[in-house]
Structure formats: structure tokens, C-alpha cells
Amino acid sequence: MVGQSPLDPGESRTAVLLEPFLHQVGGHMSVMKYDEHTVCKPLISQELSFYESLPLAMRQFTPQYKGIVSVHLKKDNLGNLRLIAGPSLQTESCGRLDNAIGGSSVTIWHKCKWATGTGSEHTLVKWSHTQLTKTFKDSCPGKMLLRTDLQYHTDSLLEDANGNQPERNSYNPWGLHCHRQHLNRMSSKHNENKLHQFLLLENVVSKYNYPCILDLKMGTRQHGDDASEEKKARHIKKCEQSTSASLGVRICGMQVYQADTGHFLCKDKYYGRKLSPEGFRQTLRQFLCNGNHLRTDLLEPIILRLKALLSVIRKQSSYRFYSSSLLIFYDGQEHKENTAPLDNHLHFQKANCTTSHGTHHSRVDVRMIDFAHTTFRGSKCNHATYDGPDHGYIFGLENLIKILQNISEGK
């Protein structure tokens, strides 16, 4: 129920160790896994106001809001930092948590050690590939996500010395990148006793074995009404230099399962900012390609879902979804009738994907997320009042639908 914690009274003394959300592909704020069907993120009053007054017609296009939970930063005797959630963080609960951490069923993110470095910085201790592979296989439903030669490094996730972004196709590192930065900020600004409030939201990809996710920053304007002049200028420049200005949408992150290799192909927001309109179209096509063929079975249901969202947005007078994102996602695991023979030598980068036609419409979904700068008439944090629908958002949706229709028609 909206506004209530999903924890039962009998569970109120049980602490939950938060972990980075494995499938976070974009954004800068850390999203963490609370349980199998729930994620959480730092509470921002404007976003809470949006969820508390969400129009009924929009609920099918947003994650379900599940309430608020208290979180605090805990450091153990070895200096390892952990985020612990729960309405009651008693010593007894934390004691049970410490015992649980030693268990064999704990995931990679539980076991990641944050060792104290210089000053307030914390760096990730490297894992051997044997430790990492075993733990990842134990914790992930998809057993093919990790190559055994992978070792995570603490260097830049984004670009090499020449400014090129390497492809990280074993798993998506973005969630860990955001989590590391978030812990650094929290540990440098606050002591361990400070309680932080987090929003509990539906994990919209929990039902997928291999979630393929496209994170799109929507609209022609990204800065909120409360932005400083400096921040406003910075966001305007980003829009002008990317497809936000020309198309009303830009890519903020992506992961797509490659059936020919058994790994995810990942792109982040820095890649998306550099794309031309044609590059955007090619990347959108790439999102629908599994390494063997183009998933044409996904096009019609995605387009229908986007058209339904467009119809709803057109009716939302006074809403402005500044800096919000739109997620498009589907399961990379195909139904047998839609699966083409594997060709391990065929890659999207080397050749165009062949087209696979199927009669079964695979499960797809579209959800709006990130409402920290969303404003509407009656909002508790309203800075300005607007009339009519968000035309910048509508412009982006219309272009997105048009591009997908062109792909469907083979253009």
C-alpha cells in the first residue's frame, strides 16, 4: 500500500543490508536492491510529492511506490562500509546481519569490501576472478553473465586514455560506480548515527532473467526550476550538444543481452551524449539486436506501449518532467519459436543483424522514472506553474515512436 513500509510488524527488527542494483544502467544517484522485488533510492521531497499525488492514468507507466525506509551507514571493525535499511536498527538486528554476511548465500555486493584509503576516500578491494565468478554465479539467475577472466578494477569505468569508451559486456558496472560514489559522499558528510530516508520502489525488471534495458533522458529541457544559473547553463549546453535538442530524447544508458556470447553489451550516458541523430537510431537498433538477429517481435509491443504513454502525457496539464528518464526493457531470453540458430561469428559491430520474425510478442515494458525535478500544479515543492502538457516530452516520444516505426518498416 502506498505510504506504508512493505515490512510486516514481525519483521520490524530485521535489518536489511542494501546492495547496488545490478541492473542500474543510468543516472548518477545510487539505486540499491532492497529485496527481490523492491529497489530503493535516497528520498528527494519533490519526487515523493510526485508519487504521493500520482494521477491514476500514469500509474501503469511508473514503478509502484512502496513507502519509505530509514537507512544508515555502518562501518565494521575492519573499516568496511555498509548501508543498512530498516525501521529498527537495534544491536540485536545488526548482530544477526553480521552473522548473515559470513554465509555462503551472500551475493557479490554484500561481500565487496570498502577499505579505508586516504582521507575520506574509499576504494574497492580487487577480487580474484575465482572469488568473483563463484559469488556471481551463486547470486545471479543468469549463469552466463560473467567471463571467468573478469577482474574488476578501480580505474575509470568510462573512458580509456584516448577518450574511447571500452565495451563492458560481462556485466554492467554502472550501479557499482554510482554506489561507490554515494558511499564516499555519505561517509565524508555524515557520521554513522545519522538516519537517511530512502524511497522504496518496485523493481520493474525482477521478472526478467536477462533484462535488456534502455534508459532514455526525455524532453528538450533537463534543468529543474530550482537550478542555479550555472547548472542551468550546463544542462542547456548538454541538450544543445546532444540529441535532446534535435530529437527530444537522448540515451542515458543501455544493456542488451548478446545471445551469441552470453554477455551484456553496455553503454553509459557519456556514450549517449556523443551520438548524432543517426547514431541514436543505430544504437536504438542495436538495443533490439541480440548479436544474432534483430528482435522484430519486440517492435510492435514497444510502439503500442509508447503510444499509450503518449496519449496519457498529452492529457497531463501542468506537468513538466524535467530530467526524468524513460525505461524500455524486455527479457533477452527468447521463446523457442522466435530463436534463430546461433552464429558465434556474427556481431552487430561487424555486420547487420539478420531479421527474425515471430508470431509471439515477447514481454516488454515501458516505465517513467526519476521525478526529482518534476513539477505540477499543487506540488508541495512547486517553483513555477505551467499550463498544458509537457511539449518537450511529447516531442521526444513522437520522435522515438517514429524511429521505431522506421526500423519496423526496414528503413
Helices and strands as residue ranges (DSSP letters): G 9-11, E 16-17, E 19-20, E 32-35, E 38-42, H 45-52, G 56-61, E 65-75, E 81-85, H 91-101, H 108-111, E 114-116, E 122-124, H 129-139, H 174-189, E 196-202, E 211-218, H 229-240, H 243-247, E 249-258, E 263-268, H 269-273, H 277-287, E 293-295, G 296-298, H 299-314, E 320-321, E 325-331, G 336-338, E 354-356, E 364-369, E 374-375, H 391-408
